[in-house]
Amino acid sequence: FKNKIVLLPTLKTFNTIKKTISGLTVHGSTALGPGYFQSLLASKGSVGSKVILCTDGQANVGMGGLMDPNSTTFYTKMADHAKKKKVMISILSLKGDNCNLK
């Protein structure tokens, strides 16, 4: 096959993800909207895809920035698209952030 897919053992994959997340630090501005948008593009609309969106604070830069009066519409459209494609979205915020997820 031209594009070979290699599946790693679950424990190795879990430990890699855990190590990567543990190494994240809080700093700078948060472009949550573009990250959310890119994650949905990366899922390629594959039914049953799962996206984990990590954030270190408020969405304050780029599309979907909370100061933008259209941000609610943006996130609603993204959520509707994910729901339609059956893409599960999980949001992981770092301890000590200013995310205030509800």
C-alpha angles and dihedrals in degrees: 000000000000095000108040116196117210117199114206122212111271094242092052091048091047093049091048092051092045091051092048094049092046089056095056117111134195115249144125129004126330121233094188095157096056090044091051091047093049091048090056090048090050090054086060088214090285108168110248096019117151124215125192111199113196120199137178098197150333122342095252105145135056129358112350092029109159092236089060111094089216094056094100090053091048094053092043091054092047091049091048090051092049091048092049091051092042091238112158114222120200121183120208117192123190122243112263094024127132095235099117094192115193 
